[in-house]
């Protein structure tokens, strides 16, 4: 299930429960189901923290907001110290092709978050 990524490798706490695998998310302080998308998200968050020096407190994971009266969640948002969004990250599983619909999703979220 864990595909190689174009990111540095990091050590993660993982566990198996009820025939599914979980990964510990230190920002949410809990285990979450290890999906291919979550694998990418956890690596990218660690890349932001460990390689780029982004303070963990400025990173929001699965941040909720509304778009056209529909609830949405951004995979990762990095905020500045005033709380304004600086970076929006939309994670896809490693085997998912980045097509126009994925770009459009990020663009819609960017409109809302400005």
PAFIVEX-872577 format. One record per residue (C-alpha): residue number from 0; residue in one letter; x, y, z. Coordinates in pm, whole numbers, plus 32768, in hexadecimal, padded with zeros to 4 digits. Example, Ala and Ser with C-alpha at 12.3 -4.5 7.8 and 13.67 -1.06 7.14 Angstrom:
<pts>
0/a/84CE/7E3E/830C
1/s/8557/7F96/82CA
</pts>
This chain:
<pts>
0/x/8000/8000/8000
1/x/811D/80F0/8041
2/x/81A9/8162/7EF4
3/x/82F6/8215/7ED3
4/x/82D8/838E/7EB4
5/x/83AA/84A9/7E2A
6/x/83DF/8520/7F8E
7/x/84DD/84C1/8097
8/x/847D/8390/8164
9/x/8415/83C3/82CD
10/x/83D4/82DF/83F2
11/x/8265/82BE/844E
12/x/81AF/8209/8564
13/x/80C1/810E/84CA
14/x/7FD8/8006/8550
15/x/7EF1/7EFB/84C9
16/x/7D8E/7EEA/8550
17/x/7C65/7E26/84D1
18/x/7D1C/7DCA/8390
19/x/7D67/7F35/8339
20/x/7EA3/7FFA/836F
21/x/7EB6/8147/8424
22/x/7FC2/8251/842C
23/x/7FFA/8340/854B
24/x/7FC2/84AC/84EF
25/x/8086/8583/85E6
26/x/7FCE/86C1/8583
27/x/7E77/862D/85C5
28/x/7F09/8563/86E8
29/x/7E5A/8422/8684
30/x/7E6D/82F6/85A1
31/x/7DBD/8313/8452
32/x/7D78/820E/834A
33/x/7EA4/81DF/8268
34/x/7E24/821A/8109
35/x/7F03/826A/7FE0
36/x/7E98/83D7/7FFB
37/x/7EE7/83DE/8170
38/x/803F/834E/8125
39/x/8082/8475/803E
40/x/7FEF/856E/8138
41/x/80C6/84F4/8259
42/x/8203/84FC/8189
43/x/81BB/8657/8104
44/x/8171/86E0/825F
45/x/82B8/8652/82E0
46/x/8369/86E9/81B4
47/x/82D8/883E/820B
48/x/8343/881D/8377
49/x/8491/876C/8360
50/x/851D/87E6/8215
51/x/8481/8940/81EF
52/x/846C/899D/835F
53/x/82F8/89EF/835F
54/x/827C/89FA/84C9
55/x/8185/88DF/8507
56/x/8096/89D5/85AD
57/x/8064/8A88/8461
58/x/7FF6/894E/83AA
59/x/7E88/88E5/839C
60/x/7E2C/8789/8322
61/x/7CD9/8747/8285
62/x/7C70/88AB/82CB
63/x/7AF8/88D0/82A4
64/x/7A54/89E9/81E0
65/x/7924/8A1F/8102
66/x/791E/8A44/7F89
67/x/77D1/8A96/7EE4
68/x/771E/8A32/8025
69/x/77C4/88DB/8020
70/x/78B5/8865/812F
71/x/7A17/882E/80AD
72/x/7B65/87D0/8146
73/x/7CBB/883B/80D1
74/x/7DC6/8733/8109
75/x/7ECB/8827/818D
76/x/7ECC/899F/81BF
77/x/7FFC/8A5C/823B
78/x/7FA7/8BA7/82E2
79/x/807C/8CD6/832B
80/x/80A0/8D51/8490
81/x/7F6B/8E2E/8463
82/x/7E99/8CFD/8406
83/x/7E7E/8D49/8292
84/x/7EAC/8C26/81A0
85/x/7FFD/8C1D/80EE
86/x/7FFD/8AC5/8050
87/x/7EEE/89D2/7FEB
88/x/7F4D/8866/7FB5
89/x/7E5D/876E/7F18
90/x/7EE3/860C/7F39
91/x/7E9D/84F2/7E48
92/x/7F07/8388/7E5E
93/x/8051/8349/7DAB
94/x/7FA8/8286/7C93
95/x/7EA1/8392/7C4E
96/x/7EE6/845D/7B18
97/x/7ED3/85D1/7B4D
98/x/7DCC/862C/7A4E
99/x/7D01/8766/7A16
100/x/7BFF/8708/7B20
101/x/7D0E/86FA/7C2C
102/x/7D91/884C/7BC0
103/x/7C2E/88D9/7BC0
104/x/7BF6/8857/7D22
105/x/7D2A/8910/7D9F
106/x/7CC6/8A49/7CE0
107/x/7B69/8A47/7D7C
108/x/7BFB/8A21/7ED8
109/x/7CF1/8B39/7E8E
110/x/7BD3/8C23/7E2E
111/x/7B28/8BE7/7F7C
112/x/7C67/8C03/8049
113/x/7CEF/8D26/7F7A
</pts>
